[in-house]
């Protein structure tokens, strides 16, 4: 089977005539019945701003056209890094996270105020946000009617841009970073959690091991996939030192359902600073890993493995028209005909802000 990408690139959401044109950090899933669900953080003023909302888009024609945005979450804070997962039937799970108010006021306050004139007025109201809504964290909601309505918000212990995965036994596995000041959590570590009730409750399986001389902050934004042999492959964004020329994606395996993991080791997939991996198991058995390329030439890339992630092909270009490093968080789903659709955020045309885009491509038999 030979990998190739076509140039079928489309807009999911592009809104240049607005004070809030910015979109970021998307995910996508397919329900097996022909409906695509794509999510992102949108109706934003900038990369860091207090306005982000969780948006859902649906497509009934394999991504040729998309619905108008449906707002799932519009909280007091900036709803970021949106994942979506099909759980079967009409049931969907969406995940996202927010920084606490202190992060926006103290760390990003000046950048927000200088970035867009309307943001400062919102920040001035942050001290009055009720305490139960100001702490930030990672969250999920579940829909049982194809995204038309959503259940209660559940805070979860870990966060990763593309959220948890569904295992063949129906349970959820969430490989992520432990988040913000929940009791008993080790902030910044990468941990595995399991849910057997569609996300209502979560059990910590383990904290992954790392090298003693490597800080946890270098490991970030993981994603996982269950392999045909029952093992789980975890793929992790790794930053390294500030002067590291080519940060590479790292990976690890679990052979016992996520309770223990092998040593976290580097792959040869380089140039991935500040953009996470996404894993997909294709119906052919191939593994597909997509990510943003934040080195020149900027854009979206994919690699493929035919041996459960032991080796990866050379990278292939899905979109090389990126203008800046503000892009990526690519995620991929398989369509009914075996073709693939990858979503990502990236500037469109001559825009100076990113929109929500997608590319359709194939794994082709020769």
C-alpha positions, 0 to 999 in steps of 0.5 A: 500500500502506497501513501499519497496525498491529494490537494483537496483542501477546503474551508470548514470555517472562515470568517474574515469579516468579523472582530472574532475570526480566529479558530484553533486547536481542532479535532474530528470524528466520523460516526460510521453512518456518513456524518462527520463531526469537527470541533475547534475553539472559535469566535476568538480575537487571537491565540490568547484571548478571553473569548474562545468558545467550543464550536461544532460543525457537521458534514453529510457529504464527506467534508465537501460542505459544512454546517454553520457553527454550533456553540457547545460551550461558552463559559466565563473563560477561554474554552480551548483545545477541543477534542471529539470522540464518537462512542457509537450510535448517536453518542458523542463526547467532547473535551476541552480545557480552560486556564484559571483566571489567574493565568489570564490576568497574570501571565497573559494579561499584557498580551491580551490587552495589547492584542485586541482592544476589546479584550481588556474590558473583559479581563477587568471583569475576571476578578468577579467571576464566581469561584466555582467557574474561575478555577479552570481545568479539563472538562468533558460533555456527552451528547446522545443525539448527534450533538444537538443537545449536551449533558452536564459538564464533568471535570476530568483529571487530565487534558490533551488536545484531542481528548480520550480514546474509545477502546474495543471493550467500550471503556475510555482511556485518557492519556494526558497532562494532569491539570490545575490544582485538583486534590491529589494530582501531580501537576504537569505529569503525563498520566493515564486514566480510565472511565467505564461509564462514558466519562462520568468517573475516572480512575488513575491507572498510572503516572508514566515514567520519565528520565530523572533529569528531564522535566515534565514540562518537556512532555506535553499534549499526548494522544493514544491509539489501541493497536490490533494486538491489544497494546496501546501506543502513546505519542507525545509532543516533546519540546526539549531545551529551548535551543533544541533545533529539531524537537521530535515526537516521542512514544511509548507502549502499554501492554496491560491496558494503560497500567504500565508503560514502556520507556518514553523514547524519541522517534525520528519525526522532527520539527514538531515544536508546539504542535501535538501528534494525532494517531489513527488506526486505518481499516487497512491496519496502517497507523497514521500520525498527523501533526503540524510542521512549525518549521519552514516550510510551515504546514500540515504533515503525516507519516504512516507506520505498517508495523504498529509504530516501530518505524514511520515513513518519510513525512508527506505534505498535506498542506504547505501553505502555512505563513507562520508557526500559528497552525497545526493540531492536525487530527484525522478520521477515516471515511466510509470509502477508506479515504482520510480527512485531516482537519487543522487550523492555519491561515487561509490565503493572504489572511493574517489569522488562522481559520478552520481547514481540512484536507482529504487524501488517501492510502492507495493500493497499487 
